[in-house]
């Protein structure tokens, strides 16, 4: 960050989400170019960040959207995503949500259970429409990531498992209002062994696609989900995630020219361009360590409390406003009345004082979208680097 940017940030009320729009645009542009070069279609996972400016820019690049609720679909359409570019996953889509999505004419319902298929067929019939359907497959693959964000193991609630494949084929074939389009996979999030893990997904998905085609279904749409990880330890090292490694691996999928590969990145798109900015309210001196208490809390960014996730913390004031001495060890906590409201323990920071401006890094994805009003606390608004 440049000093001039920091100086402008100093006038902001905190907590606030700050988005570096140059980095954001560079990231999206590279994603779009890499995907186009390999003939892969991208659907941005709206759940990761639904800021209007973020959404509109992604839509303007011709990417589609991956939604998981009726509200996300309505919002994506308002932000410029054409309905036919929208895919819709989720294990608990309600009748109301399904009906609005049928009427909107979305690109594909990624159906997660046999019962959902039957209900979707029935609702589409009542609307006098046909619904394009992909089966979300549970491929039973271990993505080697946090247990809360592993989604492709048989014990997870997501997708249709192998034991139900034959029934799924039967239902699809006998449902007059469903147009079978393809298969959908998503094995987890924050995957860092990119080429290795996604190659396992590709190999398994190829077998499953072959099996469905052997049953007389044409699998035109092959969606391999999201999951590309980012570097939380060193957000400045290489702030643009490994789209090349991911998309090249996905593109090795053996497919005919009439079959299109799709992916659904979320975290990798906006995580590194966002920081949660917060001021130090107090520095509480302890017997063994000091605790920096911020005006941002777990209600603004829940990842550390929920997943034990690491987010780098930078003291911007120390970096820009004064000569700093040796670093000291601090716990960095929020003000919420929960012991879990801690952003980091034993963090090495320059000597830190009340009023310092701190940045909690890599917070652009699964940050603001997961916030709550616990303790009647407010939302952290968004500011964009090019509007300061
Ligand atoms: N597609 C599907 C079907 C998904 O379930 C997800 C994420 C994505 C795509 C996007 O995955 P990504 O590229 O972001 O890894 N709140 C957690 C992450 C939950 C991810 C849920 N599904 C976190 O903060 O780490």
Boltz pocket constraint, residues with backbone or C-beta under 6 A from the ligand:
constraints:
  - pocket:
      binder: B
      contacts: [[A, 45], [A, 48], [A, 66], [A, 89], [A, 148], [A, 149], [A, 151], [A, 185], [A, 186], [A, 188], [A, 189], [A, 190], [A, 225], [A, 226], [A, 227], [A, 228], [A, 264], [A, 265], [A, 266], [A, 267], [A, 268], [A, 303], [A, 307], [A, 365], [A, 366]]
      max_distance: 6.0
